[in-house]
Amino acid sequence: MRPLVFTEDTTFWYETLRMFGHIAYGGADFGEVVTTSQRITESDYDSWHDEWLATADRVAAEAERSLAAGHRISAADGFLRASNYYRAAEFFLHGDPSDPRLAVAYARQVAAFREFAAVHDIEPVEIPYEGTTLPGYFYRGSGGATVVMHNGFDGSVEEMHFFGAAALRERGFNVLTFDGPGQPGAIRKGLVFRPDWENVVGPVLDWLEARPYVDGERVALLGASMGGLLAPRAAAFEPRVRALVAFDGVYDMGVVIAERFGGDREAARRALDDPEADTFMRGLMERDAVTRWAVGHGTWVTGTSPSGYARAMLDDYHLGDGVAERITCATLVCSAPDDFAFRGQPETLYAHLTCDKTLIEFHEAEGADAHCQSGAQRLAMARIGDWLERTFR
């Protein structure tokens, strides 16, 4: 898919496509995305923040007026869009977690989504976890099966409404979404990413099992983006997961880091162990838009330096050493041919699986060739939803 805007910056175009994709489940309006994009200076993080915040504030204000006048559905619709626009506003600012703009936009994202949730019977929840809680939402469905869902490297629990929660609730599933360590609602509590994701999913399933209307024998786990590695890792060690969706599949984050060093992992380790490694990483950030954003965000969510983030991804976040082979539940792996972040990784994960497995390859002609099928959410959710319905039939 050729970029419609931001033709020189992969990250700005993908984040705009992500916004277009969320139109499918009420997270944006086409004209709002286009006109906001036209006001933004390409590759300028401040401009991106300012224009998305302005759009979010305008949409939220109209939603407030609708609510005050008793128009609950119009208000909820506006609050949902505003929530997603607030999410976008702070997206590129994570290289400096002390920037006060982050806290403002994030708080408004959550508040707007909860206004929407109140109208649509979506329950905000706090899941006990290691002396604190993980934020989430419970969607009560009409059937007996439940899908537990989480995002990946950068997306919020509120965004999971568009990445599956709304679609699966339509199909009758109970849905529980949550932010785990390193993800937006948890990193703000000081909880950084951890590779042993089974120790995150375990407490979530403990909480879920206490719900009297949840069938513990019919629980699926879905992870989006880097969640396509974290969720399989959890499923490998957590037998209560009875079905797994890797959306899209990821086998080894180290491959992504090694690509910056010519694909040579040992060369990457040597470079990252060098006392000047952080200087080297900052040089990469200046030359490449994707690296600029990923390292800036990664240092925050892993609680490390630029080189520390890269070394953690290189060594710790993978499904090798027989981990993928431990998965025993039915597993769906989704793949996109033009995934700038994880091209080829779904196929590698699929090849290592020894369980009952399915690979769905999306295509350019379907408009579904981008990371997590952004821009083709209805198509992706139809295929994922159908697979889950067949699995829990």
Solvent accessible surface area in square Angstrom, and as a share of the most:
residue,aa,sasa,rsa
1,M,80,0.36
2,R,206,0.75
3,P,53,0.33
4,L,124,0.62
5,V,36,0.21
6,F,17,0.07
7,T,89,0.52
8,E,151,0.68
9,D,4,0.02
10,T,64,0.37
11,T,8,0.05
12,F,0,0.00
13,W,22,0.08
14,Y,13,0.05
15,E,12,0.05
16,T,0,0.00
17,L,8,0.04
18,R,13,0.05
19,M,1,0.00
20,F,29,0.12
21,G,3,0.03
22,H,0,0.00
23,I,58,0.29
24,A,34,0.26
25,Y,17,0.07
26,G,23,0.22
27,G,0,0.00
28,A,5,0.04
29,D,72,0.37
30,F,120,0.50
31,G,41,0.39
32,E,21,0.09
33,V,0,0.00
34,V,35,0.20
35,T,67,0.39
36,T,1,0.00
37,S,4,0.03
38,Q,131,0.58
39,R,112,0.41
40,I,14,0.07
41,T,82,0.48
42,E,57,0.26
43,S,45,0.29
44,D,54,0.28
45,Y,37,0.14
46,D,74,0.38
47,S,18,0.12
48,W,2,0.01
49,H,8,0.04
50,D,72,0.37
51,E,39,0.18
52,W,0,0.00
53,L,33,0.16
54,A,51,0.40
55,T,3,0.02
56,A,0,0.00
57,D,51,0.27
58,R,128,0.47
59,V,3,0.02
60,A,15,0.11
61,A,42,0.33
62,E,93,0.42
63,A,2,0.02
64,E,91,0.41
65,R,150,0.55
66,S,21,0.13
67,L,64,0.32
68,A,94,0.73
69,A,66,0.51
70,G,53,0.51
71,H,107,0.48
72,R,127,0.46
73,I,119,0.60
74,S,66,0.42
75,A,1,0.00
76,A,1,0.00
77,D,67,0.34
78,G,5,0.05
79,F,7,0.03
80,L,6,0.03
81,R,38,0.14
82,A,0,0.00
83,S,2,0.01
84,N,4,0.02
85,Y,0,0.00
86,Y,9,0.03
87,R,12,0.04
88,A,3,0.02
89,A,0,0.00
90,E,7,0.03
91,F,8,0.03
92,F,6,0.03
93,L,14,0.07
94,H,10,0.05
95,G,52,0.50
96,D,75,0.39
97,P,65,0.41
98,S,93,0.60
99,D,20,0.11
100,P,101,0.64
101,R,73,0.27
102,L,6,0.03
103,A,64,0.50
104,V,66,0.38
105,A,0,0.00
106,Y,29,0.11
107,A,58,0.45
108,R,95,0.35
109,Q,3,0.01
110,V,26,0.15
111,A,59,0.46
112,A,6,0.05
113,F,1,0.01
114,R,88,0.32
115,E,66,0.30
116,F,14,0.06
117,A,1,0.00
118,A,72,0.56
119,V,24,0.14
120,H,68,0.31
121,D,112,0.58
122,I,6,0.03
123,E,74,0.33
124,P,57,0.36
125,V,9,0.05
126,E,82,0.37
127,I,0,0.00
128,P,84,0.53
129,Y,7,0.03
130,E,122,0.55
131,G,92,0.88
132,T,46,0.27
133,T,39,0.23
134,L,0,0.00
135,P,14,0.09
136,G,0,0.00
137,Y,1,0.00
138,F,4,0.02
139,Y,2,0.01
140,R,125,0.46
141,G,16,0.16
142,S,107,0.69
143,G,41,0.40
144,G,32,0.31
145,A,4,0.03
146,T,0,0.00
147,V,0,0.00
148,V,0,0.00
149,M,0,0.00
150,H,0,0.00
151,N,3,0.02
152,G,0,0.00
153,F,17,0.07
154,D,20,0.10
155,G,1,0.01
156,S,2,0.01
157,V,2,0.01
158,E,6,0.03
159,E,2,0.01
160,M,0,0.00
161,H,13,0.06
162,F,5,0.02
163,F,5,0.02
164,G,0,0.00
165,A,0,0.00
166,A,15,0.12
167,A,0,0.00
168,L,0,0.00
169,R,60,0.22
170,E,113,0.50
171,R,75,0.27
172,G,10,0.10
173,F,12,0.05
174,N,2,0.01
175,V,0,0.00
176,L,0,0.00
177,T,0,0.00
178,F,0,0.00
179,D,0,0.00
180,G,0,0.00
181,P,2,0.01
182,G,1,0.01
183,Q,0,0.00
184,P,14,0.09
185,G,7,0.07
186,A,0,0.00
187,I,12,0.06
188,R,77,0.28
189,K,92,0.39
190,G,57,0.54
191,L,34,0.17
192,V,62,0.35
193,F,13,0.05
194,R,55,0.20
195,P,46,0.29
196,D,34,0.18
197,W,0,0.00
198,E,28,0.13
199,N,70,0.36
200,V,0,0.00
201,V,0,0.00
202,G,9,0.09
203,P,37,0.23
204,V,0,0.00
205,L,4,0.02
206,D,81,0.42
207,W,44,0.15
208,L,1,0.00
209,E,87,0.39
210,A,85,0.66
211,R,39,0.14
212,P,128,0.81
213,Y,78,0.30
214,V,17,0.10
215,D,53,0.28
216,G,26,0.25
217,E,106,0.48
218,R,78,0.28
219,V,5,0.03
220,A,0,0.00
221,L,1,0.01
222,L,0,0.00
223,G,0,0.00
224,A,0,0.00
225,S,16,0.10
226,M,0,0.00
227,G,0,0.00
228,G,0,0.00
229,L,2,0.01
230,L,0,0.00
231,A,0,0.00
232,P,0,0.00
233,R,50,0.18
234,A,0,0.00
235,A,9,0.07
236,A,8,0.07
237,F,72,0.30
238,E,18,0.08
239,P,110,0.69
240,R,57,0.21
241,V,5,0.03
242,R,95,0.35
243,A,0,0.00
244,L,0,0.00
245,V,0,0.00
246,A,0,0.00
247,F,0,0.00
248,D,1,0.01
249,G,0,0.00
250,V,1,0.00
251,Y,27,0.10
252,D,15,0.08
253,M,10,0.04
254,G,0,0.00
255,V,63,0.36
256,V,29,0.17
257,I,12,0.06
258,A,3,0.03
259,E,100,0.45
260,R,82,0.30
261,F,30,0.12
262,G,78,0.75
263,G,49,0.47
264,D,68,0.35
265,R,71,0.26
266,E,95,0.43
267,A,27,0.21
268,A,0,0.00
269,R,59,0.22
270,R,160,0.58
271,A,30,0.23
272,L,12,0.06
273,D,96,0.50
274,D,66,0.34
275,P,129,0.81
276,E,111,0.50
277,A,4,0.03
278,D,39,0.20
279,T,85,0.49
280,F,84,0.35
281,M,5,0.02
282,R,123,0.45
283,G,18,0.17
284,L,20,0.10
285,M,39,0.17
286,E,153,0.69
287,R,170,0.62
288,D,55,0.29
289,A,34,0.26
290,V,29,0.17
291,T,5,0.03
292,R,85,0.31
293,W,31,0.11
294,A,17,0.13
295,V,4,0.03
296,G,9,0.09
297,H,6,0.03
298,G,0,0.00
299,T,25,0.14
300,W,40,0.14
301,V,1,0.00
302,T,15,0.08
303,G,55,0.53
304,T,62,0.36
305,S,44,0.28
306,P,17,0.10
307,S,15,0.09
308,G,23,0.22
309,Y,10,0.04
310,A,0,0.00
311,R,68,0.25
312,A,23,0.17
313,M,0,0.00
314,L,1,0.00
315,D,45,0.23
316,D,71,0.37
317,Y,8,0.03
318,H,46,0.21
319,L,0,0.00
320,G,12,0.11
321,D,137,0.71
322,G,32,0.31
323,V,13,0.08
324,A,0,0.00
325,E,65,0.29
326,R,133,0.48
327,I,2,0.01
328,T,122,0.71
329,C,15,0.09
330,A,20,0.15
331,T,1,0.00
332,L,0,0.00
333,V,0,0.00
334,C,0,0.00
335,S,5,0.03
336,A,4,0.03
337,P,67,0.42
338,D,70,0.36
339,D,2,0.01
340,F,73,0.30
341,A,28,0.22
342,F,13,0.06
343,R,144,0.52
344,G,39,0.37
345,Q,10,0.04
346,P,3,0.02
347,E,64,0.29
348,T,56,0.32
349,L,0,0.00
350,Y,61,0.23
351,A,77,0.59
352,H,65,0.29
353,L,5,0.02
354,T,101,0.59
355,C,20,0.12
356,D,103,0.54
357,K,65,0.28
358,T,45,0.26
359,L,47,0.24
360,I,28,0.14
361,E,89,0.40
362,F,1,0.00
363,H,95,0.42
364,E,116,0.52
365,A,106,0.82
366,E,64,0.29
367,G,21,0.20
368,A,0,0.00
369,D,4,0.02
370,A,11,0.09
371,H,14,0.06
372,C,1,0.01
373,Q,0,0.00
374,S,0,0.00
375,G,37,0.35
376,A,10,0.08
377,Q,2,0.01
378,R,126,0.46
379,L,54,0.27
380,A,0,0.00
381,M,0,0.00
382,A,35,0.27
383,R,74,0.27
384,I,0,0.00
385,G,0,0.00
386,D,62,0.32
387,W,14,0.05
388,L,0,0.00
389,E,73,0.33
390,R,122,0.45
391,T,48,0.28
392,F,18,0.08
393,R,215,0.78
